[in-house]
Amino acid sequence: MGAGPAALCIASELIQQGLEVSALASHSPKEPWPNTYGIWAEELESLGMASLLGHRWENTVSYFGHGKDEEGAIPTSHNFDYGLFDQAAFQKALLDRCENLDWAIETAKNIVFVDKITEVLCTSGNKYRARIVIDASGHRSPFIKRPYQGKVAQQAAYGVVARFSAPPVNSNQFVLMDFRSNHLTEQELKEPPSFLYAMDFGQDLFFVEETSLACYPPVSWDTLKNRLMARLSSRGIAIKEVSHEEYCLFPMNLPLPYRNQPLLAFGGSASMVHPASGYMVGALLRRAPELAKKLSECMSIEPALDSEKLAQKGWNVLWTTELVQRHRLYQFGLKRLMSFDEALLRSFFATFFRLPKDDWSRFLANTLPFHKLIFVMLRLFAISPLKVKLGMIGIVIL
Ligand SMILES: Cc1cc2nc3c(=O)[nH]c(=O)nc-3n(C[C@H](O)[C@H](O)[C@H](O)COP(=O)(O)OP(=O)(O)OC[C@H]3O[C@@H](n4cnc5c(N)ncnc54)[C@H](O)[C@@H]3O)c2cc1C
């Protein structure tokens, strides 16, 4: 169910396993996805898919200084390539692997479990039945059950692809986080922080996006838009022509779904967004083959398995104890970060990117085994300035 990156990743892998798959989505799978997806290039290289990048930057930096002083103008160099998917090529590559997949352009309204199988009732009145349904309809899915663990923090961003009176970032540069805040008033500095995510697309086109970390209630798009304009005008830069606007809002700490429910999920609906970074596409590509393989094995070894038992097998692969433990640790870290003020955040990130590259990049990709993740977090604690250390242990004292 769905036609976003999660649905196409899992559908293509199920088909590669030789399973009989049907897909159902509110819109055609050929309709271009509304979001543009970014990823560290190495994550795609390790999957042999780096050719799907439409843009790739070697010059990748962040600014963690305040900006009023000399230090603020000195970037932290990541020395690690970052890329943006060629959206059309990525979508096509997945669709090509979904050969002969039968698509129903329908909106699911209700899902029930009858006679050991799953029935999807659509707004059209049509019903579809399957041995197992995988809900890949995104983080707003009303069908996937999860515990209530308090208000869900969301990452919000407002951005534009545009031409400017002067370049907002250096030529061929990608800026992961520009935390310079000298354009903000004392009052604004007390509000939830935001940073600039920006890149040079070439031919005079740039993408600039004012982004907040996870926050409840989320920072409003109006606030982010105003901050972006203030940031640009403080550098004497005006927007000449906007070719695309992006409004971004998605949950960062959605609780993990119950793993005993008869409906399986994948992607945003399965809480697969990385709680620390907000990224997910690398995880979809890495985790889909294993889930598809497990479902295929279960169906051939135990042909009588009903929806509930099959979903159970799937949940156990999707959210193994190891992955649940890592997720809890990331959520713990995110909670601490959400309590940091602007100055503490800048100090935290400056320290984070002083970790060895292998540590910070695998932390962000969620590819460190649990014990190594703990080690990296302890290492981060050890090298942090005292004020960051105190911020980190706040939760332990409470
Ligand atoms: C603006 C934005 C930018 C992002 N950028 C990045 C990034 O750079 N890198 C990254 O890794 N992650 C990024 N993310 C996070 C995450 O990867 C995306 O949210 C991603 O789109 C989630 O994929 P999905 O397939 O689970 O859900 P979606 O992309 O939301 O797709 C859901 C699909 O389900 C269909 N659907 C929904 N309800 C129904 C229904 N009832 N019946 C039938 N079909 C239904 C929809 O039509 C759609 O096809 C971003 C998120 C946003 C919002």
The ligand as an ORCA input file, in Angstrom:
! r2SCAN-3c Opt
* xyz 0 1
  C       9.958     17.358      2.541
  C      10.664     16.100      3.034
  C      11.999     15.919      2.719
  C      12.650     14.742      3.122
  N      13.958     14.586      2.769
  C      14.577     13.431      3.057
  C      15.903     13.207      2.590
  O      16.532     14.108      2.011
  N      16.496     12.001      2.826
  C      15.819     11.015      3.486
  O      16.383      9.912      3.637
  N      14.586     11.219      3.989
  C      13.935     12.393      3.786
  N      12.672     12.592      4.264
  C      12.067     11.583      5.176
  C      11.427     10.363      4.476
  O      12.406      9.682      3.710
  C      10.232     10.759      3.597
  O       9.192     11.230      4.435
  C       9.698      9.636      2.688
  O       8.938     10.234      1.676
  C       8.834      8.605      3.386
  O       8.569      7.581      2.460
  P       7.287      6.631      2.510
  O       7.280      5.890      1.221
  O       7.272      5.898      3.796
  O       6.022      7.629      2.574
  P       5.532      8.714      1.521
  O       6.644      9.207      0.682
  O       4.763      9.700      2.345
  O       4.536      7.919      0.564
  C       3.287      7.455      1.031
  C       2.514      6.859     -0.145
  O       1.334      6.237      0.312
  C       0.197      6.700     -0.436
  N      -0.958      6.682      0.463
  C      -1.138      7.397      1.594
  N      -2.309      7.066      2.171
  C      -2.869      6.111      1.390
  C      -4.065      5.367      1.475
  N      -4.942      5.521      2.479
  N      -4.337      4.471      0.498
  C      -3.483      4.285     -0.519
  N      -2.312      4.948     -0.638
  C      -2.015      5.850      0.317
  C       0.605      8.102     -0.869
  O      -0.137      8.493     -2.000
  C       2.094      7.884     -1.182
  O       2.263      7.295     -2.430
  C      11.972     13.756      3.889
  C      10.628     13.984      4.238
  C       9.979     15.132      3.827
  C       8.527     15.344      4.242
*
